[in-house]
Structures are given as structure tokens and as C-alpha cells.
Amino acid sequence: MIKVIVAGAAGRMGRRICAMVQQQPGLELVAGFERPDSPDVGRDLGETAGLGHLGIPIGGGPESVLEAGEVIIDFTFHEATMQLARLAAGHGKAMVIGTTGLSADNLVDLRELAAASFPCVQAPNMAVGVNVLFKVARKMAAVLGDGYDIEIVEAHHRLKKDAPSGTALKLGEMVAEGVGRQLDQVGVYARHGIIGERTDQEIGIQTIRAGDIVGEHTVYFAGAGERLELTHRAHNRDNFARGAALAAAWVVDKPKGLYTMFDVLGLEDF
């Protein structure tokens, strides 16, 4: 059995990750941790996640539980994630990272750390359906070409801290790649006032934050007289957590390096 540690174990995602780890064959939930000042430190991990009593107290910080497991699943905050990645690198622990908001510099650092020290799966979205969406969106963009305007709209709950979502940005990168553009050159993230006509090259990414929306992403391909839409709607957090559990089962015996969910799901050449 592969022994799993969950970062942010008492949070919304952390609790569902614990549940999905328990359901994934070959995985054993052995530890979870929160910030040292969290009121959840010391509580039973299973009871916090709705799994019943497991006899596993939630640790205060990663150092308190690091030796218990082989792989760490982290969906926390970008600054905490990078600190944890450095700690994992020092101890040779595998990681699965679903944290969004990682900067380009963060990703460069993470790739270097992983190449030198540990296997790591990092993706802006772990859901199987979303990763298929990434690939399909790129193929559609390539087929439709420059004759179709591309817009992406994403919606999440009011508590989400980063915008646009990491998933929306990845979608933007994929469709830009499909039409031979660079998202950092053509991405448009806000429109207001007298802005003039839309350019042929721009790719719009717009954000909605409201209520308790788990996550919705739509890619619009709008041409003369027709429009195609690709949409993914998350009904709950279990699809993200289930994908993370799959990644944890996959990554432990892999060589050092940074991997994606495309690697986990066999979609790299799709």
C-alpha cells in the first residue's frame, strides 16, 4: 500500500482528498496536516473528513508527519506549496500538486527541484474530464483556425483567491498553441468602456466569482453565422480529489521529474 499524506487536510479540498484516497485501491491515508496555529490540529483526521474515527491526529505543519508517508497531496496556497516542495525535495518524497496561482517562476523552480530530487505531478486541474477538455480544445482550435474568435469564461465560488483560474489559463495556453499564438501576447482579461473592435488574434479570458459555484469553464469558438461551445461543469470537488488520488498512485515509483495529468492519464500524445 502506498502511504499518503494530505496537506491542508481539514480544508474543503483536503477533506475530499482524504475520502478519495480511502477509496483508491493501493493507497493508504496515513497522515494529514494543517498550519501549526490551526484549531484543527490534533483532531482525528477521519472524523474531520467524515470517514469515521481513524486514530490519526491532524499534524501541525508538514514536519510533524513527513516521515509517515511516501507521497504528499497538496491543494493549498502557492507560497505554502513551494515551501512544501522544497521540504519534499530534501526528503525525497513524491508529490501531487493541484494548487493554483503558481507563477511562471514558481513552475521553473518546481521543475528544477523535481528533476533533481523527487517525482511530482503538477496540474492546474486534476479532473479527468477537464484534462480531456484541454486536449479537445486545442484540437478544435487547430481545426477551426483563425476564422473563429476564441473566448473563455470561468466561474467559481466567491472564496476563490486567484483569477483567472489556473484551469482557464491552461485552456488559454492550449487553444493558443492550437492556432500558433502565445497566450502572454494575445490574452485579454478585462474589457470596459470604449475599447474598439476585437482584434483577430486576441483570446479573451473572463472571470465570474459568485456564491458556491464549484467550477465551470466554457470555451467559445465564434465564427460567421455559428458558434461552438465546449463546457465542463464540476458538480462537486470529488472529481478533482479523485484525479489527485489517481496521480498519487501513479507517481510514487516514477523517476525524478515533473509530470502532468496528461502523463497520468496517457493523454500526452492525444
Secondary structure, DSSP 8 states (H G I E B T S, - for coil): -EEEEEETTTSHHHHHHHHHHHHSTTEEEEEEEE-TT-TTTTSBHHHHTTS---S-B-EESGGGTGGG-SEEEE-S-HHHHHHHHHHHHHHT-EEEE------HHHHHHHHHHHHHH-EEEE-S---HHHHHHHHHHHHHHHHHGGGSEEEEEEEE-TT--SSS-HHHHHHHHHHHHHTT--HHHHEE----SS--S--SS-EEEEEEE-TT--EEEEEEEEETTEEEEEEEEESSTHHHHHHHHHHHHHHTTS-SEEE-HHHHHT-TT-
